[in-house]
Structures are given as structure tokens and as C-alpha cells.
Amino acid sequence: MTGLSVRDLVVRYEGPGRGWTTAVDRVDLDVADGEVLALLGPSGSGKSSLLRAVAGLEPPAAGSVTWSGRDVTSVPVHRRGFGLMFQDGQLFPHRSVAGNVAYGLVMAEVPRAERGRRVELLLETVGLAGYGSRAVSTLSGGQAQRVALARALAPAPQLLLLDEPLSALDRGLREHLTGELHDVLRSTGTTALYVTHDHDEAFTVADRVAVMVDGRLAQVDSPGRLWHAPVSREVAAFLGYGPFLAAEVRGDAAHTLLGPVPVREPIAGPVVVGVGPSALQVVTGEGWTGGDDLDVPVVATRFVRGRTEVDVTLPDGSAATAVAPGATAVADRAQVRLDPDAAVVVPA
Ligand SMILES: Nc1ncnc2c1ncn2[C@@H]1O[C@H](COP(=O)(O)OP(=O)(O)OP(=O)(O)O)[C@@H](O)[C@H]1O
């Protein structure tokens, strides 16, 4: 048995009054050796609690944590050999950049020369070659998080646990560092559990994504499968699908007021169709063919990231957003069309 195995794990907190909060509710999870798994879920869903229990920072009420076949459930945090990185990297303020990165190597009694080489290599890996002698107080937020990453990677941990490592950074930097983090984790062959509430981040960084809702894992899948085949309306909604249209399955399609959507996997019982974030398109000029396209009232328009987003009301009363390329002028009504490949069929 290699990798991480979590079985039947329960984490509970005693409430301020009577009663307990069950933050992690009988979770089973496997992370293969060298795999990066993102734990994705809304605020309060239990992601940090699960990660902290794996780290050994939170004693589980039940269940087990196994690494490489060894039960570590009651092994203290510093004996697990796992690396940790949090939202606020919390660098040691009185050490230089190199001093911070070398910290775990000093603890592990790695000889000085070897230490120096490793620190340099890691700084290069995180794009901070030549920064070794800088005081950490002179770094930008993004640079400081890269130092924190280099420090976490320095002892070559068997398993790296990251809790929202980029969420304190602004969007542009976060997107950039997410890509870098992906490359660094791959190139170092690090097994990682990565907590985030941001699906773009999870999809970029991870081999597989576990969606956590109310203390349970609702779905664990590759980013592609998760996106194209969410198992429930709840998971689809969390990924950004919506509104959900009434639908009736006939043959291999689910028929909606905006036309048919292919049923990719058989679903027993009633279904609804989740409209993907760019699935509804504004049809302009001669593109209008009638057919399944609908003419609907416009509620608002805005220009976002190089395209026009148009809020409309569908005939069933649901609010939806349609997209148009560039800065498209839209009046008080718009013709919209559903791209069936950008919608999903899920259980109602
Ligand atoms: N130390 C604590 N004492 C009491 N309740 C806690 C404690 N830590 C977390 N909780 C509760 O446990 C539940 C799960 O919290 P947790 O921090 O694990 O969620 P999360 O998914 O990581 O959320 P976020 O994305 O907001 O960090 C929440 O209801 C939270 O209020």
C-alpha cells in the first residue's frame, strides 16, 4: 500500500453551548503516490478539518489515517514527515530568505554544503534564484508565499498538505502561481493534498478533485470528469452550473425549453439540465434561426473580461446569464441559444 488512505474519518468540535459540530463525517479518501488531490468545497464544508486531521493537528473522533501502509492516526504531527503550507506562510521574520528555506534542513541535520545547494535549487524552482540573502520583510506577498512553498518542499516531504496557500493573493498573481505550483509539484514528484474553495485553482493544480459538502465527499474525480459529469445538482451548482432547467428524457437526450441536451451517462429517475457558465449564447444578426432559440427579456448587461454578459429571464421564470463576444450592443430583448455540449444532465 503506497500513498495516503483515510478511512471512516470523523472530526467533531464541541459547540459553544450544548451539542457538537461534525465537520468531517465518515470520510474515505485515497491519494496515490505522486498524485495531487484538491479538496474543493464551500466555506465551512470541512476541508481544513480534514486536512488538519491528516496532518495530525486535529485528533479525529473516529477513523484512521494511513501513509504508505503505516497507520499514523496517533502519530504526533512532527513525526509524520508531512510538509505543511498555509494561507499565510508565516515566514520567520528575522531570518533571510535562505534561512527560512533551510529551516527544515537544519532540523533534519543535513550537512551545510548540501543544505546550501538544496536551498539554491529550491529558490530556482520557485522562481526566486538570487533572493537567498534578502530579508523576508522586503518581499511582496507573492514572493513570500513562494518562499513558504520552497521552505515546505525543502525537506522533500513524503506528503505536502496545503491549506488555501494562495488565497491571500490577488487574482492575477494567484492564477500565475497556481500554474507554477502545478509545475513544481509535478517536477518534484510530490504527493499533495490541496485545500481550496476556488474551482479554477483546483482544476489547474490537481490530478483529481474531491468536492466536499457538509463534511462529506460528494464526488472525487478527474477535473474533466467532474466538469462534464457532476453526480448531483449540488455538485453542479457548486461548480457554477445554473439555472437548472426542467427536462424530460426521450431517447438519448434530455429535452428542455432550450432544446435537447445529450444524456452522456444513464441516470435513473427524473433529471434537470444545468446550464454551464458559457452555455447560453446571445445570437446576433443572421445567426437567428428560430428553432430552439428563445427571444427573452434582458435584465442587465455588463462587459467582463473581454466579453458581454447579459442577464435574462427565461420563459420558466429562471434567471440566466448569456454571453456575447466582445462589446456587443444588446437592447431590451435578446435571442439566446443553449450550447448543448456546455450543459449537463443531473438527477433532479
Ligand atoms: N476549532 C473549531 N471549533 C469549533 N468549530 C469549528 C472549529 N474549526 C472548524 N469548526 C467548524 O467546523 C466546520 C468545518 O470547518 P472547516 O474550517 O473545516 O471548513 P472549511 O471547508 O475549511 O471552511 P473555509 O473554506 O471557510 O476555511 C464549520 O462548521 C466550522 O464552523
PDBQT file of the ligand as one rigid body, heavy atoms in Angstrom, charges set to zero:
ROOT
HETATM    1  N1  LIG A 401     -11.877  24.906  16.287  1.00  0.00    +0.000 N 
HETATM    2  C1  LIG A 401     -13.175  24.796  15.992  1.00  0.00    +0.000 A 
HETATM    3  N2  LIG A 401     -14.128  24.790  16.951  1.00  0.00    +0.000 NA
HETATM    4  C2  LIG A 401     -15.440  24.666  16.651  1.00  0.00    +0.000 A 
HETATM    5  N3  LIG A 401     -15.913  24.520  15.400  1.00  0.00    +0.000 NA
HETATM    6  C3  LIG A 401     -15.021  24.519  14.385  1.00  0.00    +0.000 A 
HETATM    7  C4  LIG A 401     -13.620  24.654  14.620  1.00  0.00    +0.000 A 
HETATM    8  N4  LIG A 401     -12.984  24.631  13.425  1.00  0.00    +0.000 NA
HETATM    9  C5  LIG A 401     -13.945  24.476  12.489  1.00  0.00    +0.000 A 
HETATM   10  N5  LIG A 401     -15.173  24.407  13.054  1.00  0.00    +0.000 N 
HETATM   11  C6  LIG A 401     -16.465  24.202  12.359  1.00  0.00    +0.000 C 
HETATM   12  O1  LIG A 401     -16.356  23.033  11.573  1.00  0.00    +0.000 OA
HETATM   13  C7  LIG A 401     -16.960  23.201  10.287  1.00  0.00    +0.000 C 
HETATM   14  C8  LIG A 401     -15.928  22.961   9.195  1.00  0.00    +0.000 C 
HETATM   15  O2  LIG A 401     -14.935  23.965   9.269  1.00  0.00    +0.000 OA
HETATM   16  P1  LIG A 401     -13.632  23.936   8.345  1.00  0.00    +0.000 P 
HETATM   17  O3  LIG A 401     -12.761  25.062   8.730  1.00  0.00    +0.000 OA
HETATM   18  O4  LIG A 401     -13.062  22.573   8.351  1.00  0.00    +0.000 OA
HETATM   19  O5  LIG A 401     -14.284  24.204   6.915  1.00  0.00    +0.000 OA
HETATM   20  P2  LIG A 401     -13.608  24.706   5.556  1.00  0.00    +0.000 P 
HETATM   21  O6  LIG A 401     -14.309  23.984   4.478  1.00  0.00    +0.000 OA
HETATM   22  O7  LIG A 401     -12.146  24.566   5.648  1.00  0.00    +0.000 OA
HETATM   23  O8  LIG A 401     -14.028  26.229   5.548  1.00  0.00    +0.000 OA
HETATM   24  P3  LIG A 401     -13.227  27.525   4.969  1.00  0.00    +0.000 P 
HETATM   25  O9  LIG A 401     -13.130  27.337   3.494  1.00  0.00    +0.000 OA
HETATM   26  O10 LIG A 401     -14.132  28.635   5.349  1.00  0.00    +0.000 OA
HETATM   27  O11 LIG A 401     -11.910  27.540   5.670  1.00  0.00    +0.000 OA
HETATM   28  C9  LIG A 401     -17.549  24.598  10.305  1.00  0.00    +0.000 C 
HETATM   29  O12 LIG A 401     -18.899  24.499  10.664  1.00  0.00    +0.000 OA
HETATM   30  C10 LIG A 401     -16.749  25.320  11.378  1.00  0.00    +0.000 C 
HETATM   31  O13 LIG A 401     -17.518  26.331  11.967  1.00  0.00    +0.000 OA
ENDROOT
TORSDOF 0
